[in-house]
Amino acid sequence: MLIDTLKDIVGPQGWKQDAADMEPFLSEWRGRARGEALLVVAPQSTEEVAAVVKACAEAGVGIVPQGGNTGLCGGALPSAGQVLLSMSRMNRVRQVDPNDYSITVEAGCILADVQNAAAAHARFFPLSLGAEGTCQIGGNLSTNAGGINVLRYGTARQQVLGLEVVLADGTVWDGLRTVRKDTAGYDLKQLFMGSEGTLGVITAAALRLWPQPAELTTMLAAVESPQHAVELLAQLRGKFGDTVQAFELISGLCLQLVDRHVPDASIRVDSAHPWYVLTDVETPGGAQRIEEAMMAEIESGRLLDVVVAKNAAEAGSFWRMRHALSEAQNPEGSALKHDISVPTGRIAEFVDKSAELVETMAPGARVVAFGHVGDGNLHYDVLQPRDADGTAFLQDGEALTTALYDLAVALGGSFSAEHGVGLYKRRHLERYRAGIEIELMKALKQTLDPHGVLNPGKVI
Ligand SMILES: Cc1cc2nc3c(=O)[nH]c(=O)nc-3n(C[C@H](O)[C@H](O)[C@H](O)COP(=O)(O)OP(=O)(O)OC[C@H]3O[C@@H](n4cnc5c(N)ncnc54)[C@H](O)[C@@H]3O)c2cc1C
């Protein structure tokens, strides 16, 4: 029987079957959905993962990989009759090579642990996001996560030199190379990144490391409009090149919600301006040049105000505020959440046109917009009107969501910038990637997972 076989493979510490023990794996961060599972298995080695996948494939039972379970599209939730494959016990750092600027880690390593392992060798791993204390590198790669440093370093995909992957029949593909240049055939590792566990289970990754930034200056600047934020970014990049490391747009309402609901993360700045920019710039030799540049921006009228963090503690408090933006919305009721992208130069157009859509289609609703403006990525949340029925607001929200996605796509962007497709956005993938693009995706799935064993029902 499959369950006994799986228990034998992973040993007594490697499985959970009791409903209460499985519960944390079956509920999701935002509480939008619940999963069900035959069994949770947590292998400790690539060989164990391969044996688990092979046994499930032979029994025709679906297998759902799960990392830190912080994904926001329901991709890591199994359904009845499926096995949940937790990667949490595959968490070893296999090798750090500071001269090669590379690190090789198992897929279940927590993202913050990867950052710390690099820092211990005076190297920098740049992937950084709000869930970094919980999410795992395997989950980051499987969703091609973005985060705050994409502007300078690229997304999760761009940090990868090589991968080790267990395929749908349990075969192990060892592509764990750290070599930078390799033009031998198709770049297979790219298939598994962003495919959300539907094409293979990532068991380990060789990752690119970077020099540690010399010194960062963190600033919170107030601007009149998103267009001014985009122009400010263009100016700073012109003067400071790729030392502009992070550049986040935050609406004034966001700051007010943090003040109101997450006092620990509240910062003492005037929150009455319509928009803010939180930026990190590498400033070797001191902050004087960037401070002068920001003063010039105030004189030009592009900037309303700027607060330069006095020290690392204050910089940390600015970023804590940024990371609290999702939590700060919760007490205000239900929200339609959107993770869209458009070309950076069209962000202001998106913000203006989407405001008109919200006003017409959901009068009284409040827009909470923030995001990685340097990547053209906005988290565009629409909060229910005060005193409205939250459940009804969500139920009626589909038309507005579609209108917002239509707008993003019409402006040359995407309905899913960095969170993936998972369960919740499958119909949108069908809508916006219809035709040859989705046919190619289906052909890939059919080739790599002909019996539909890996994460059934997700993405396509
Ligand atoms: C507070 C908060 C802030 C966030 N901020 C950001 C952000 O700034 N940028 C961003 O991109 N995302 C962000 N996210 C979303 C989420 O953290 C990322 O998508 C993250 O990369 C998911 O990693 P995870 O380990 O939790 O994956 P999970 O949620 O466990 O899984 C996500 C998907 O990957 C698959 N998967 C997991 N591990 C593997 C593996 N080893 N092999 C194959 N498939 C696998 C799962 O089946 C699932 O489909 C945020 C989430 C939260 C809660």
The ligand as an SDF file (V2000), in Angstrom:
LIG
                    3D

 53 58  0  0  0  0  0  0  0  0999 V2000
    4.4230   38.5860    3.6820 C   0  0  0  0  0  0  0  0  0  0  0  0
    4.7190   38.0700    2.3010 C   0  0  0  0  0  0  0  0  0  0  0  0
    5.4920   38.8310    1.4390 C   0  0  0  0  0  0  0  0  0  0  0  0
    5.7810   38.3460    0.1640 C   0  0  0  0  0  0  0  0  0  0  0  0
    6.5360   39.1400   -0.6570 N   0  0  0  0  0  0  0  0  0  0  0  0
    6.8490   38.6600   -1.8790 C   0  0  0  0  0  0  0  0  0  0  0  0
    7.6590   39.4440   -2.7570 C   0  0  0  0  0  0  0  0  0  0  0  0
    8.0610   40.5630   -2.4530 O   0  0  0  0  0  0  0  0  0  0  0  0
    7.9780   38.9100   -3.9450 N   0  0  0  0  0  0  0  0  0  0  0  0
    7.5360   37.6700   -4.3360 C   0  0  0  0  0  0  0  0  0  0  0  0
    7.8740   37.2270   -5.4330 O   0  0  0  0  0  0  0  0  0  0  0  0
    6.7360   36.9340   -3.5450 N   0  0  0  0  0  0  0  0  0  0  0  0
    6.3930   37.3890   -2.3330 C   0  0  0  0  0  0  0  0  0  0  0  0
    5.5940   36.6460   -1.5270 N   0  0  0  0  0  0  0  0  0  0  0  0
    5.0710   35.3530   -1.9940 C   0  0  0  0  0  0  0  0  0  0  0  0
    5.9140   34.1390   -1.5280 C   0  0  0  0  0  0  0  0  0  0  0  0
    6.6720   34.4230   -0.3950 O   0  0  0  0  0  0  0  0  0  0  0  0
    6.8540   33.7280   -2.6040 C   0  0  0  0  0  0  0  0  0  0  0  0
    6.0780   33.2940   -3.7040 O   0  0  0  0  0  0  0  0  0  0  0  0
    7.8040   32.6020   -2.2030 C   0  0  0  0  0  0  0  0  0  0  0  0
    8.7420   32.5040   -3.2420 O   0  0  0  0  0  0  0  0  0  0  0  0
    7.1470   31.2460   -1.9750 C   0  0  0  0  0  0  0  0  0  0  0  0
    8.0950   30.3770   -1.3520 O   0  0  0  0  0  0  0  0  0  0  0  0
    7.5980   29.1820   -0.4290 P   0  0  0  0  0  0  0  0  0  0  0  0
    8.7950   28.3800   -0.0360 O   0  0  0  0  0  0  0  0  0  0  0  0
    6.7560   29.6460    0.6710 O   0  0  0  0  0  0  0  0  0  0  0  0
    6.7540   28.3290   -1.4830 O   0  0  0  0  0  0  0  0  0  0  0  0
    5.3590   27.5980   -1.2810 P   0  0  0  0  0  0  0  0  0  0  0  0
    4.2850   28.5780   -0.9750 O   0  0  0  0  0  0  0  0  0  0  0  0
    5.5040   26.4660   -0.3510 O   0  0  0  0  0  0  0  0  0  0  0  0
    5.1430   27.0270   -2.7600 O   0  0  0  0  0  0  0  0  0  0  0  0
    4.9500   27.8920   -3.8540 C   0  0  0  0  0  0  0  0  0  0  0  0
    4.8770   27.0500   -5.1410 C   0  0  0  0  0  0  0  0  0  0  0  0
    6.1340   26.4340   -5.3970 O   0  0  0  0  0  0  0  0  0  0  0  0
    6.0170   24.9940   -5.4050 C   0  0  0  0  0  0  0  0  0  0  0  0
    7.2340   24.4900   -4.7430 N   0  0  0  0  0  0  0  0  0  0  0  0
    7.6910   24.7690   -3.4940 C   0  0  0  0  0  0  0  0  0  0  0  0
    8.8730   24.1690   -3.2920 N   0  0  0  0  0  0  0  0  0  0  0  0
    9.1660   23.4780   -4.4220 C   0  0  0  0  0  0  0  0  0  0  0  0
   10.2580   22.6640   -4.8410 C   0  0  0  0  0  0  0  0  0  0  0  0
   11.2980   22.4280   -4.0410 N   0  0  0  0  0  0  0  0  0  0  0  0
   10.2210   22.1040   -6.0720 N   0  0  0  0  0  0  0  0  0  0  0  0
    9.1710   22.3390   -6.9110 C   0  0  0  0  0  0  0  0  0  0  0  0
    8.1160   23.1010   -6.5670 N   0  0  0  0  0  0  0  0  0  0  0  0
    8.1180   23.6670   -5.3410 C   0  0  0  0  0  0  0  0  0  0  0  0
    4.7190   24.6850   -4.6860 C   0  0  0  0  0  0  0  0  0  0  0  0
    4.1490   23.4820   -5.1470 O   0  0  0  0  0  0  0  0  0  0  0  0
    3.8750   25.8980   -5.0500 C   0  0  0  0  0  0  0  0  0  0  0  0
    3.3050   25.7070   -6.3190 O   0  0  0  0  0  0  0  0  0  0  0  0
    5.2780   37.0900   -0.2560 C   0  0  0  0  0  0  0  0  0  0  0  0
    4.4990   36.3290    0.6150 C   0  0  0  0  0  0  0  0  0  0  0  0
    4.2160   36.8030    1.8710 C   0  0  0  0  0  0  0  0  0  0  0  0
    3.3740   35.9550    2.7730 C   0  0  0  0  0  0  0  0  0  0  0  0
  1  2  1  0
  2  3  1  0
  2 52  2  0
  3  4  2  0
  4  5  1  0
  4 50  1  0
  5  6  2  0
  6  7  1  0
  6 13  1  0
  7  8  2  0
  7  9  1  0
  9 10  1  0
 10 11  2  0
 10 12  1  0
 12 13  2  0
 13 14  1  0
 14 15  1  0
 14 50  1  0
 15 16  1  0
 16 17  1  0
 16 18  1  0
 18 19  1  0
 18 20  1  0
 20 21  1  0
 20 22  1  0
 22 23  1  0
 23 24  1  0
 24 25  2  0
 24 26  1  0
 24 27  1  0
 27 28  1  0
 28 29  2  0
 28 30  1  0
 28 31  1  0
 31 32  1  0
 32 33  1  0
 33 34  1  0
 33 48  1  0
 34 35  1  0
 35 36  1  0
 35 46  1  0
 36 37  1  0
 36 45  1  0
 37 38  2  0
 38 39  1  0
 39 40  1  0
 39 45  2  0
 40 41  1  0
 40 42  2  0
 42 43  1  0
 43 44  2  0
 44 45  1  0
 46 47  1  0
 46 48  1  0
 48 49  1  0
 50 51  2  0
 51 52  1  0
 52 53  1  0
M  END
$$$$
